[in-house]
């Protein structure tokens, strides 16, 4: 099983409130991926806007240790790219594999996205 670091109680409550809000306010690409993860037989049960350590991840399959992140346009900004790199490094040290997709990939190539996820799970 994967080792979850836990945020401080105050930080956890903030993360929990933010995750709950985002579950109800997903981007169009997150909605499309979420609907397809549930509609197609991916072979893994995903949770959305889930807290792991000090981070909220877009989608996670805990049983397989797989995190899927959907990156918007702001992820191309240098500061955000550095944050993404740090976040990926911390989550990887916790034992998770991370797959990142852009909004465009999810919106326009969902079959390729699902194929990539299935291939990763088959390893």
PyMOL CGO cylinders between C-alpha atoms (Angstrom):
from pymol import cmd
from pymol.cgo import CYLINDER

trace = [
    CYLINDER, 0.00, 0.00, 0.00, 1.12, 3.55, -0.63, 0.3, 1, 1, 1, 1, 1, 1,
    CYLINDER, 1.12, 3.55, -0.63, 2.47, 5.74, 2.14, 0.3, 1, 1, 1, 1, 1, 1,
    CYLINDER, 2.47, 5.74, 2.14, 0.34, 8.87, 2.51, 0.3, 1, 1, 1, 1, 1, 1,
    CYLINDER, 0.34, 8.87, 2.51, 1.97, 11.79, 4.23, 0.3, 1, 1, 1, 1, 1, 1,
    CYLINDER, 1.97, 11.79, 4.23, -0.65, 13.81, 5.98, 0.3, 1, 1, 1, 1, 1, 1,
    CYLINDER, -0.65, 13.81, 5.98, -0.93, 17.56, 5.98, 0.3, 1, 1, 1, 1, 1, 1,
    CYLINDER, -0.93, 17.56, 5.98, -1.22, 19.45, 9.25, 0.3, 1, 1, 1, 1, 1, 1,
    CYLINDER, -1.22, 19.45, 9.25, -4.82, 19.48, 10.54, 0.3, 1, 1, 1, 1, 1, 1,
    CYLINDER, -4.82, 19.48, 10.54, -5.31, 23.14, 9.56, 0.3, 1, 1, 1, 1, 1, 1,
    CYLINDER, -5.31, 23.14, 9.56, -3.88, 22.64, 6.07, 0.3, 1, 1, 1, 1, 1, 1,
    CYLINDER, -3.88, 22.64, 6.07, -5.87, 19.42, 5.63, 0.3, 1, 1, 1, 1, 1, 1,
    CYLINDER, -5.87, 19.42, 5.63, -9.15, 21.25, 6.37, 0.3, 1, 1, 1, 1, 1, 1,
    CYLINDER, -9.15, 21.25, 6.37, -8.28, 23.91, 3.77, 0.3, 1, 1, 1, 1, 1, 1,
    CYLINDER, -8.28, 23.91, 3.77, -7.37, 21.23, 1.22, 0.3, 1, 1, 1, 1, 1, 1,
    CYLINDER, -7.37, 21.23, 1.22, -10.57, 19.32, 1.99, 0.3, 1, 1, 1, 1, 1, 1,
    CYLINDER, -10.57, 19.32, 1.99, -12.74, 22.41, 1.43, 0.3, 1, 1, 1, 1, 1, 1,
    CYLINDER, -12.74, 22.41, 1.43, -10.91, 23.25, -1.81, 0.3, 1, 1, 1, 1, 1, 1,
    CYLINDER, -10.91, 23.25, -1.81, -11.18, 19.65, -3.08, 0.3, 1, 1, 1, 1, 1, 1,
    CYLINDER, -11.18, 19.65, -3.08, -14.90, 19.55, -2.33, 0.3, 1, 1, 1, 1, 1, 1,
    CYLINDER, -14.90, 19.55, -2.33, -15.44, 22.82, -4.20, 0.3, 1, 1, 1, 1, 1, 1,
    CYLINDER, -15.44, 22.82, -4.20, -13.45, 21.58, -7.18, 0.3, 1, 1, 1, 1, 1, 1,
    CYLINDER, -13.45, 21.58, -7.18, -15.38, 18.30, -7.33, 0.3, 1, 1, 1, 1, 1, 1,
    CYLINDER, -15.38, 18.30, -7.33, -18.38, 20.45, -8.13, 0.3, 1, 1, 1, 1, 1, 1,
    CYLINDER, -18.38, 20.45, -8.13, -16.54, 22.85, -10.45, 0.3, 1, 1, 1, 1, 1, 1,
    CYLINDER, -16.54, 22.85, -10.45, -14.46, 20.68, -12.74, 0.3, 1, 1, 1, 1, 1, 1,
    CYLINDER, -14.46, 20.68, -12.74, -13.13, 22.02, -16.02, 0.3, 1, 1, 1, 1, 1, 1,
    CYLINDER, -13.13, 22.02, -16.02, -14.69, 20.68, -19.24, 0.3, 1, 1, 1, 1, 1, 1,
    CYLINDER, -14.69, 20.68, -19.24, -11.64, 18.48, -19.83, 0.3, 1, 1, 1, 1, 1, 1,
    CYLINDER, -11.64, 18.48, -19.83, -11.81, 17.06, -16.29, 0.3, 1, 1, 1, 1, 1, 1,
    CYLINDER, -11.81, 17.06, -16.29, -15.54, 16.34, -16.74, 0.3, 1, 1, 1, 1, 1, 1,
    CYLINDER, -15.54, 16.34, -16.74, -14.85, 14.56, -20.03, 0.3, 1, 1, 1, 1, 1, 1,
    CYLINDER, -14.85, 14.56, -20.03, -12.07, 12.45, -18.55, 0.3, 1, 1, 1, 1, 1, 1,
    CYLINDER, -12.07, 12.45, -18.55, -14.09, 11.64, -15.41, 0.3, 1, 1, 1, 1, 1, 1,
    CYLINDER, -14.09, 11.64, -15.41, -17.11, 10.54, -17.44, 0.3, 1, 1, 1, 1, 1, 1,
    CYLINDER, -17.11, 10.54, -17.44, -14.93, 8.36, -19.65, 0.3, 1, 1, 1, 1, 1, 1,
    CYLINDER, -14.93, 8.36, -19.65, -13.05, 6.82, -16.72, 0.3, 1, 1, 1, 1, 1, 1,
    CYLINDER, -13.05, 6.82, -16.72, -16.38, 5.67, -15.33, 0.3, 1, 1, 1, 1, 1, 1,
    CYLINDER, -16.38, 5.67, -15.33, -18.08, 4.79, -18.63, 0.3, 1, 1, 1, 1, 1, 1,
    CYLINDER, -18.08, 4.79, -18.63, -15.23, 2.75, -20.11, 0.3, 1, 1, 1, 1, 1, 1,
    CYLINDER, -15.23, 2.75, -20.11, -13.75, -0.36, -18.55, 0.3, 1, 1, 1, 1, 1, 1,
    CYLINDER, -13.75, -0.36, -18.55, -10.39, 1.07, -17.50, 0.3, 1, 1, 1, 1, 1, 1,
    CYLINDER, -10.39, 1.07, -17.50, -9.71, -1.65, -14.95, 0.3, 1, 1, 1, 1, 1, 1,
    CYLINDER, -9.71, -1.65, -14.95, -9.22, 0.74, -12.02, 0.3, 1, 1, 1, 1, 1, 1,
    CYLINDER, -9.22, 0.74, -12.02, -11.49, 2.72, -9.71, 0.3, 1, 1, 1, 1, 1, 1,
    CYLINDER, -11.49, 2.72, -9.71, -10.54, 6.40, -9.78, 0.3, 1, 1, 1, 1, 1, 1,
    CYLINDER, -10.54, 6.40, -9.78, -11.30, 9.09, -7.22, 0.3, 1, 1, 1, 1, 1, 1,
    CYLINDER, -11.30, 9.09, -7.22, -11.41, 12.76, -8.23, 0.3, 1, 1, 1, 1, 1, 1,
    CYLINDER, -11.41, 12.76, -8.23, -10.01, 15.79, -6.45, 0.3, 1, 1, 1, 1, 1, 1,
    CYLINDER, -10.01, 15.79, -6.45, -8.40, 13.58, -3.82, 0.3, 1, 1, 1, 1, 1, 1,
    CYLINDER, -8.40, 13.58, -3.82, -5.98, 14.73, -1.13, 0.3, 1, 1, 1, 1, 1, 1,
    CYLINDER, -5.98, 14.73, -1.13, -2.60, 13.01, -1.00, 0.3, 1, 1, 1, 1, 1, 1,
    CYLINDER, -2.60, 13.01, -1.00, -0.10, 14.49, 1.42, 0.3, 1, 1, 1, 1, 1, 1,
    CYLINDER, -0.10, 14.49, 1.42, -0.13, 18.25, 0.93, 0.3, 1, 1, 1, 1, 1, 1,
    CYLINDER, -0.13, 18.25, 0.93, -1.63, 18.06, -2.56, 0.3, 1, 1, 1, 1, 1, 1,
    CYLINDER, -1.63, 18.06, -2.56, -4.98, 17.73, -4.25, 0.3, 1, 1, 1, 1, 1, 1,
    CYLINDER, -4.98, 17.73, -4.25, -4.66, 15.50, -7.30, 0.3, 1, 1, 1, 1, 1, 1,
    CYLINDER, -4.66, 15.50, -7.30, -7.14, 15.51, -10.18, 0.3, 1, 1, 1, 1, 1, 1,
    CYLINDER, -7.14, 15.51, -10.18, -7.68, 11.74, -10.32, 0.3, 1, 1, 1, 1, 1, 1,
    CYLINDER, -7.68, 11.74, -10.32, -6.13, 8.84, -8.42, 0.3, 1, 1, 1, 1, 1, 1,
    CYLINDER, -6.13, 8.84, -8.42, -6.44, 5.07, -8.51, 0.3, 1, 1, 1, 1, 1, 1,
    CYLINDER, -6.44, 5.07, -8.51, -5.10, 4.18, -5.07, 0.3, 1, 1, 1, 1, 1, 1,
    CYLINDER, -5.10, 4.18, -5.07, -5.02, 0.43, -5.75, 0.3, 1, 1, 1, 1, 1, 1,
    CYLINDER, -5.02, 0.43, -5.75, -2.64, 0.92, -8.67, 0.3, 1, 1, 1, 1, 1, 1,
    CYLINDER, -2.64, 0.92, -8.67, -0.79, 3.95, -7.29, 0.3, 1, 1, 1, 1, 1, 1,
    CYLINDER, -0.79, 3.95, -7.29, -1.66, 5.99, -10.37, 0.3, 1, 1, 1, 1, 1, 1,
    CYLINDER, -1.66, 5.99, -10.37, -2.34, 9.72, -10.41, 0.3, 1, 1, 1, 1, 1, 1,
    CYLINDER, -2.34, 9.72, -10.41, -3.72, 11.47, -13.49, 0.3, 1, 1, 1, 1, 1, 1,
    CYLINDER, -3.72, 11.47, -13.49, -3.34, 15.23, -13.77, 0.3, 1, 1, 1, 1, 1, 1,
    CYLINDER, -3.34, 15.23, -13.77, -5.06, 17.41, -16.37, 0.3, 1, 1, 1, 1, 1, 1,
    CYLINDER, -5.06, 17.41, -16.37, -3.03, 20.54, -16.99, 0.3, 1, 1, 1, 1, 1, 1,
    CYLINDER, -3.03, 20.54, -16.99, -4.56, 23.79, -18.16, 0.3, 1, 1, 1, 1, 1, 1,
    CYLINDER, -4.56, 23.79, -18.16, -2.86, 26.62, -20.01, 0.3, 1, 1, 1, 1, 1, 1,
    CYLINDER, -2.86, 26.62, -20.01, -1.40, 28.10, -16.83, 0.3, 1, 1, 1, 1, 1, 1,
    CYLINDER, -1.40, 28.10, -16.83, 0.80, 25.00, -16.51, 0.3, 1, 1, 1, 1, 1, 1,
    CYLINDER, 0.80, 25.00, -16.51, 3.00, 26.43, -19.27, 0.3, 1, 1, 1, 1, 1, 1,
    CYLINDER, 3.00, 26.43, -19.27, 4.04, 29.33, -17.02, 0.3, 1, 1, 1, 1, 1, 1,
    CYLINDER, 4.04, 29.33, -17.02, 7.54, 28.89, -15.55, 0.3, 1, 1, 1, 1, 1, 1,
    CYLINDER, 7.54, 28.89, -15.55, 6.45, 29.20, -11.92, 0.3, 1, 1, 1, 1, 1, 1,
    CYLINDER, 6.45, 29.20, -11.92, 3.68, 26.63, -12.37, 0.3, 1, 1, 1, 1, 1, 1,
    CYLINDER, 3.68, 26.63, -12.37, 6.01, 24.29, -14.27, 0.3, 1, 1, 1, 1, 1, 1,
    CYLINDER, 6.01, 24.29, -14.27, 8.42, 24.38, -11.30, 0.3, 1, 1, 1, 1, 1, 1,
    CYLINDER, 8.42, 24.38, -11.30, 5.53, 23.69, -8.90, 0.3, 1, 1, 1, 1, 1, 1,
    CYLINDER, 5.53, 23.69, -8.90, 4.38, 20.78, -11.09, 0.3, 1, 1, 1, 1, 1, 1,
    CYLINDER, 4.38, 20.78, -11.09, 7.91, 19.34, -11.13, 0.3, 1, 1, 1, 1, 1, 1,
    CYLINDER, 7.91, 19.34, -11.13, 8.21, 19.57, -7.34, 0.3, 1, 1, 1, 1, 1, 1,
    CYLINDER, 8.21, 19.57, -7.34, 4.73, 18.10, -6.84, 0.3, 1, 1, 1, 1, 1, 1,
    CYLINDER, 4.73, 18.10, -6.84, 5.46, 15.22, -9.23, 0.3, 1, 1, 1, 1, 1, 1,
    CYLINDER, 5.46, 15.22, -9.23, 8.74, 14.51, -7.44, 0.3, 1, 1, 1, 1, 1, 1,
    CYLINDER, 8.74, 14.51, -7.44, 7.10, 14.41, -3.99, 0.3, 1, 1, 1, 1, 1, 1,
    CYLINDER, 7.10, 14.41, -3.99, 4.24, 12.19, -5.17, 0.3, 1, 1, 1, 1, 1, 1,
    CYLINDER, 4.24, 12.19, -5.17, 6.69, 9.86, -6.94, 0.3, 1, 1, 1, 1, 1, 1,
    CYLINDER, 6.69, 9.86, -6.94, 8.72, 9.53, -3.72, 0.3, 1, 1, 1, 1, 1, 1,
    CYLINDER, 8.72, 9.53, -3.72, 5.47, 8.53, -2.02, 0.3, 1, 1, 1, 1, 1, 1,
    CYLINDER, 5.47, 8.53, -2.02, 5.21, 5.67, -4.54, 0.3, 1, 1, 1, 1, 1, 1,
    CYLINDER, 5.21, 5.67, -4.54, 2.77, 7.08, -7.08, 0.3, 1, 1, 1, 1, 1, 1,
    CYLINDER, 2.77, 7.08, -7.08, 3.10, 7.10, -10.86, 0.3, 1, 1, 1, 1, 1, 1,
    CYLINDER, 3.10, 7.10, -10.86, 1.88, 10.33, -12.43, 0.3, 1, 1, 1, 1, 1, 1,
    CYLINDER, 1.88, 10.33, -12.43, 0.49, 10.73, -15.94, 0.3, 1, 1, 1, 1, 1, 1,
    CYLINDER, 0.49, 10.73, -15.94, -0.14, 14.28, -17.17, 0.3, 1, 1, 1, 1, 1, 1,
    CYLINDER, -0.14, 14.28, -17.17, -2.43, 15.26, -20.01, 0.3, 1, 1, 1, 1, 1, 1,
    CYLINDER, -2.43, 15.26, -20.01, -3.19, 18.70, -21.39, 0.3, 1, 1, 1, 1, 1, 1,
    CYLINDER, -3.19, 18.70, -21.39, -6.75, 19.99, -21.63, 0.3, 1, 1, 1, 1, 1, 1,
    CYLINDER, -6.75, 19.99, -21.63, -6.45, 19.72, -25.41, 0.3, 1, 1, 1, 1, 1, 1,
    CYLINDER, -6.45, 19.72, -25.41, -5.40, 16.06, -25.30, 0.3, 1, 1, 1, 1, 1, 1,
    CYLINDER, -5.40, 16.06, -25.30, -8.40, 15.16, -23.16, 0.3, 1, 1, 1, 1, 1, 1,
    CYLINDER, -8.40, 15.16, -23.16, -10.89, 17.24, -25.14, 0.3, 1, 1, 1, 1, 1, 1,
    CYLINDER, -10.89, 17.24, -25.14, -9.75, 16.24, -28.62, 0.3, 1, 1, 1, 1, 1, 1,
    CYLINDER, -9.75, 16.24, -28.62, -7.98, 12.86, -28.24, 0.3, 1, 1, 1, 1, 1, 1,
    CYLINDER, -7.98, 12.86, -28.24, -9.85, 11.07, -25.43, 0.3, 1, 1, 1, 1, 1, 1,
    CYLINDER, -9.85, 11.07, -25.43, -9.33, 7.67, -27.06, 0.3, 1, 1, 1, 1, 1, 1,
    CYLINDER, -9.33, 7.67, -27.06, -5.55, 8.17, -27.02, 0.3, 1, 1, 1, 1, 1, 1,
    CYLINDER, -5.55, 8.17, -27.02, -5.74, 9.36, -23.39, 0.3, 1, 1, 1, 1, 1, 1,
    CYLINDER, -5.74, 9.36, -23.39, -7.71, 6.28, -22.35, 0.3, 1, 1, 1, 1, 1, 1,
    CYLINDER, -7.71, 6.28, -22.35, -5.36, 4.01, -24.30, 0.3, 1, 1, 1, 1, 1, 1,
    CYLINDER, -5.36, 4.01, -24.30, -2.36, 5.56, -22.50, 0.3, 1, 1, 1, 1, 1, 1,
    CYLINDER, -2.36, 5.56, -22.50, -4.00, 4.98, -19.11, 0.3, 1, 1, 1, 1, 1, 1,
    CYLINDER, -4.00, 4.98, -19.11, -4.92, 1.37, -19.95, 0.3, 1, 1, 1, 1, 1, 1,
    CYLINDER, -4.92, 1.37, -19.95, -1.41, 0.65, -21.20, 0.3, 1, 1, 1, 1, 1, 1,
    CYLINDER, -1.41, 0.65, -21.20, 0.06, 2.05, -18.01, 0.3, 1, 1, 1, 1, 1, 1,
    CYLINDER, 0.06, 2.05, -18.01, -2.24, -0.07, -15.88, 0.3, 1, 1, 1, 1, 1, 1,
    CYLINDER, -2.24, -0.07, -15.88, -1.34, -3.19, -17.89, 0.3, 1, 1, 1, 1, 1, 1,
    CYLINDER, -1.34, -3.19, -17.89, 2.35, -2.88, -16.95, 0.3, 1, 1, 1, 1, 1, 1,
]
cmd.load_cgo(trace, "trace")
